[in-house]
Amino acid sequence: MYSSIVRDDTYKKCLLDFIQCDYDIYVVDINVAKRGFYGETWKASAEKAHFFIKLVYCDEHKWIYEQSLPVIQHLCDHGIDFISRIVKTKEGKISTCFDGC
């Protein structure tokens, strides 16, 4: 489904502009990463860090994914360091919407 959609340069530029605006992170490089069936995963590089960008467009799976984020944040806040950390928006939110989500 979504994993087979090829994104053009215009889409990537919109995503990078969104990340810079909502996260105050200037991404210098972005590439498609291995992705699931219902979402997209991008590997992004900023000046001092590398991170993954996860996009989930399917409403049913988006809700499930969003519900898992507070749990992941709680685990990280309590010393679990072998899972991915959430990068918060510049307003401190653990997720945000891009491209009409």
Secondary structure, 3 states (H helix, E strand, C coil): CHHHCCCCHHHHHHHHHHHHHHHCCCEEEEEECCCCCCEEEEEEEECCCEEEEEEECCHHHHHHHHHHHHHHHHHHHCCCCCCCCCCCCCCCCCCCCCCCC
